Amino acid sequence: MGAWALWDWGSAAYNAVILTFVFSVYLTDSVGADLPGPISANSYLAWSIGIAGLFIAVLAPVTGQRADAGGRRKLSLGFWTGLVVVATAGLFFVHDEYSYLWLGLVLLALGSIFFEFASVSYNAMLRQVSTPDNIGRVSGFGWAMGYFGGIVLLLLVYVGFVTGDGDTRGALGISTGGGLNIRMIALVAAIWFALFAIPVLLKVPETPGLPKEKRLGFFASYRKLFADLKELYRTDRHTVYFLGASALFRDGLAAIFTFGAVLAVTVYGINEADVLIFGVAANVASALGAILGGRLDDRIGPKAVIMGSLVGMLVSGGILAFLSGPTAFWIFGLALTLFVGPAQSSSRTYLARLTPPGREGQMFGLYATTGRAVSFLAPSLVGFFTFAFDSDRAGIAGILVVLAAGTIALWGVRPPSPDRDAAHAAPVTRQP
């Protein structure tokens, strides 16, 4: 379990540092600051991530299915993780000039695609390292490790490369010329992810695949995918309902982190350096929530944990929408992130409990696909409310609408039964 969770710890290098708090901000606020033309760097960033989402939606289920069938789940994880590391390291070459924006956007989009493919195989291993009795705690521990990894790495890069004023920054005194201090962070993130991805590849055993004669070609895999979906809807449509509901509320969760730093600066008056400190505190809150939620998951089931977390986010976000100032953001922003961890963790265990043994990769591929299929929704609504009311604050309503829709959709979904977990237990190979 520990080796498996270290991948989550390492993945914070891409999620927290590259995609959320550091490099995406560098691309939009520095590299693309003087971009000519009427279209902003923010818009280009959103479109590049959207295009990446399209590739993920189309390819993720078949990628997971083929890894399951070939008994190559661990090989797939290592391959895609390696490509994330390469794309992350490549960001070092993105200088602080708008002509480099396109290189940064391409590498960020590729990194997002590779990361989602790696996550499919990683999530599919959950039942290999857990039992029906502790799957919630194991998933929560993994999410918490990811958050704590983000805390440690954000603090390291803040102290080493960001803090201070003038032409050099951080304790290491790195020059800001050409964005060197931020570009160095990309190299640190790449090395961090590579190192902490190694244990899962060495310690967690590979799953047996199908006989070679039963494995399918690329296009045949799509035919099987559609046939399996049709059969899944006929025999267990609540799993399909859950995939749809989770796509909605997971889009809202993603929007909290995507737009949280921007709103902190533009609406609540937090300066850009303090956003990194808030990111550390937010990861602490989310990690604690994931650990507590994982324990509750094993006791009362994942649906109750997700529903409670979504209601908590709606209340916290609703209050925050009517308040102003840094203090209000720190209090209710952290309250909001406290519920993000358990919602993410229990969503993963919910699907793992529903999935037939041997099809984890395919199902988590569908999980990635359904999430990406509506990934435009929260950003679009944030943009719509911001434009309609001519206020950045109004964008919060867009996130709350998506979270509310996910809560309503999940309400009628039947939770996985303990009997089903027991039925799935025997064929699963677990880490001792």
N, C-alpha and C positions, 0 to 999 in steps of 0.2 A: 504493500500500500504506500509506504514512504517513497519508494522509487517512482511509483506512478505519479504521486502528488508533486514530486519535484519538477515534473514537466509543467504543471500549473504555475509553480513558483517562477520558473524560467520564462514562461510565456508572458509574464508581466512586462518584460523588456519590450515586447511589441505592443501589447494592449495599452499599458499605462504610459510608457515613455514615448514610443513612436507615434501611435495613433491618437492618443488623447491629450496628453499634457505638454509635450515638448515639440516633436518634429512637425506635426500638422500645424501647430501654431507658428512655428518658424517658416513653413512654406507660405502661409497666408499673410502673416504680418511683416515678414522680412523679405523673403525671396520674391514674392509676388506683390510687394507693396507698391511698386512703381509700374505695374503692368499696364501697358497702353491699351486703349480700347474701352468700350463700355462694360465689358464683362469682368467681374471681380475674380480674384484668386479663390475666394470662398466658393463661388459658383463652380469654378473648374474643379476644385477639390470634391465638391458634392457629386458632380457628374462622373468623375473618375472612380469614386467609390461605388456609385450606382452601376457603372458598367462592370466593375468587378463583381458586384452582386449578381448581375445577370449571368456571368460565367459560372458562378457558384451554384446558382439555382438550377442551371442546366446540367452541370457535370457532377455535383456532389453526390447524389444518390447512387449513380452508377459507379463512381469511384469507390464508395464504401462497399457496395455490393460485390465488386470485383476483388477487393481486398479480403472480404469474408470468404468468398468462394475459393480463392487461391491460397488461403492460409497465409496471407501476407500482410496481416494487420499491422504488425510491428515494423515490417519493412516499409510499408506505406507511411507510417508515422515518421520514421527516420528520413525518408526521402523528402516529404513535404516540409518537415521541419528544417532540413538542410537548405531548401530553397528559400524559406523565410529568412534564415540567417544570411544567405547570400544577398537577397534583396535589401535587407536592413543594412548590411555593411556597405552596399552600393550607394546608400544615401550620403556617405561621406563625401562623395564627389559633387553634391548639390551645393554650389557656392551661393552666396548672398547676392545674386543678380537675377533679374526676371527671366533671362534667357535659359536659366537652369530649372525654371519651374516645371517644365514638361518632363524632364528627367525625374524630378522628385515625385510628380504625380504618377508617372508610369510605375516607378518602383514601389510607391505606396499601394497602388492598385494591385500589382502583382503580389506584394507581400500579403495583402488582405485575402487574395484568392488562395495562395499557398497555405496561409494560416487556417482558413476554414477547412480546407481539405485535411490538414493535419489534425484538426480538432475532431473531425468525423471519426478517424481511427482511434484517437485518444479517448473520446467519450465512449466508443464501442468497447473499450477495455474495462469499463467500470465494473461489469459483472464478473470479470476475471479476477478482480482484486477485492471482492466483497462477497457477502452472503445476503440472503433476503433479510436477515435480522439487523445487519449493520450498514446496508447500502446507503441509507440516508446520511449516516455519520461519515462514511467514507467520501461520499460526494461533497458534503459540506466541508470536510477537511481539505479536499482538493481545492475547492473554491477559496477557502481561507488561505491556503498556501499561496495561491495566486495573488490575493490581496496583500499578504505580508511581503511577498516578493516585490510587489509594486512599491510598498512602503520603503523597504530597504534600498531599492535601486533609485527611487526618486530622491531620497535623502542623499545618496552618494553623488548623484549627478548634480543636485542642487549645490551641495557644499563644494564639490570638486570643480564644477564647470560653469555655474550660473551666478552664484552670489557675488555681490560687489558691484562697483561702478568703474567706468573708465575703459581703457583699451584692452585690458586683461581682466579675466573673470575667474572666480573660484579659487580654492586653496591651491590649485595647481598652476594658477597664473596663466591660463590659456588665452591666447590672443582672440579678439572678437573679429579681426579682419577676415573678410570673406565668410563670416559665420563659422570660423574654425572651431570655436568652443562648442557650438551645437552639433557640428559635423562629427566631432570627436565622440559626442554622446551616442551617435549612431553606431560607431565601432564598439563602444562599451556594451551597448544593448545587444549587438550581434554576438559578441563573445559570451555574455551572460546567458543568453538563450541556449547557445551551443553547449556550454558546459553542463547546464542543469537538465538538458534533454538526454544526456548520455545514460543516467541510471535506469530509466524506464526501458531503454533499448537493451540493456544488459541483464536486468533482473526479472522482468515480466515475461513469462513464457509465451511463445507464439501459439495461436490456435490452429487446430487441424483444419485443412481445407477440404473441398470436395475432390473426388477422384478427377484426374486430368480430363478424362473423356466427358465429364459432366460440366466442365467449365465453359462459359459462353464467351463469344466474341463481343466486341464493343457494341455493335448495333443490336445484336441479339440480347445484350444486357438491357437495352431500353425496352424491347418487347416484353421481357420478363418483368421489368419494373412496372409497366402499365398493367400487365396481367396480375401482378401481386397487389397493386393498389386496388384494382377492381375486386379482387378476392378479399382484401382487407376491409374494404367498405361493406362488402356483403356479410362477412362473418364477424367483424369487430369494428363497427363504424365509430364507436366512441374513441378509438385510437386516432382515427381520422379527424374527429371533432377536436381532440386535444391538440393535434398538430396545427389545426387552424387557429384555435384559441391562443395557443402559446406563441404563434407567429405574431399575433397582435400585441400581447403584453411584452414580449421580448423586444419588439420594435420600440416600445415605450421605454424599456430599461436601457436600451442602447442610446436612445435620444437623451436620457438624463446625463450620461457621460459625454456624449458628443457635444451637447450645447451647454452643459453645466459651467464649464470654464468661461465660455463666451458671455453667458448671462451674469456670472459673478463679476466680471469686469464692467460690462456695459450697463447693467441695471443696478447692481448692489454696491458698486464703488470699491471693489477689492482690486488692489494693484496686481500687475502681472506676476511679480515675484512671489507674492503671497498666494497666488493660485496654486503653485506647486506645493506649498505647505498645506493648503486646503486639500489638495489631492492626497497627500499623505494621511491626513486625518480622515478623509472619506474612505480610504482603503482600510484603515483601522476599523471604522464603524461597519463597513461591509463584511470584513473578515469575522468580526465578533458575531454579526447577524447570521453569517453562513454557518458558523460552528453551532450556535444555539438552534438555528433552524434545522440543521442536520439531525440533532438529537430529537427535536420535536417530530421530525419527519418519520423516524423509526417508531415513535409512540402513537402518533395520531394520523399519520399518512401524509403524502406529499400535497394532496389537493388542499387540505386545510391550511398547510403552511403557506402555499402560494396565495390562496384567497386572503388570508390574514395580512400577508405582506403587501398585496396590491391595495387593500383597503388602507393600510398604514401609509403607503406612498400617496394615495389620493388625498388623504387628510393632510399630511405634511405639505404636499405640493399646493393644495388649495389654500392653506394658511399663508404659505410663502408668497403666493401670487399677490396678496394684498398688503404685504409688508415691504419696508424699504430699509436700506442700510446694511453695512457689513455684519453687524451683530445678528440681525434677523437671518441673514444667509447662512452664517456659521451654525446657528442653532437648528433651523428647520432644514437646511441643506444637508447637514449631518444626519438629522432624523430621517430624511428621505433615503440617504444611502444605507442606513442601517437595515432597511427592508429589501434593498436590492440583492444582497448576498443570498439570503434564504430563498428568494423567488427564483434566482438563477439556479441555485443548487438543487432545489426540489423539483424544478422543471426537468432537469436532467434525470433525476431518480424516477420521476413519474414515467418517463418514456422507457427507461431501462426496465422498470417493473412490468411494463406492458409488452415488451418486445420478446418474441419467441427466440429461444437460444439459437445461435448461429446466424442470426440476421441483424445483429446489432449495428454493423457497419452500414447496411442498407437503410435501416430505420433512422440512424443518426444522420445519414446523408439526406433523407427526407426532412429531418428536423432542420438541417441547415438550409435546405431548399425552401421550405415553407416560410422560414424566417426571412430569407432574402426576397421572397416573392412579394412581401408587403413592406420591405425595408424603405421604400420611398414614402410611406404614409406619414410617419411622424415628422420627418424633415419638411415634407410638403405642407403639412398643417401648421408647423411652426412658422414657415414662410408666409402662409396665407394669413394667419392671425397677426403676424408682425406687420404685414402690408396693409391689411384691412383696417387695423386700428392705429397704424403709424406709430407703433410702440414695440420695442424689444421685449418689454415685460409681457405683452399679450401673447408672445410665443409660448409661454409656459402653458397656456390653455391648450395649445396643440398637443403637447405631451400628455396632459391630463385626459384629453379626449381619447387618445389611443389606449392609455392604461385603463380607462373606464370601459372601453369597448372590449378589451381583453378580459376584464373581470366579468362582464356580463356573459361573454361567450363561454368562459370556463365554468360558469355557475351550473349549467345543465349537463356537464360532462361527468360520466360515471367514473369514480376513482378506481384505481387498480385494487383488486382484492388480495388479501394475504394468501388465499388459496392459490392464486395464480403465481405468486412469488414462489411458493413451495413447489409447485409443479415445474417451475423453471430451474429449480436449484440443482437437480441431479446432473444434467448434462454439462454444466458450466465448469471449466477448468479454472481453479482459483490459485492465487499465490498463497503459499502456506505462511 
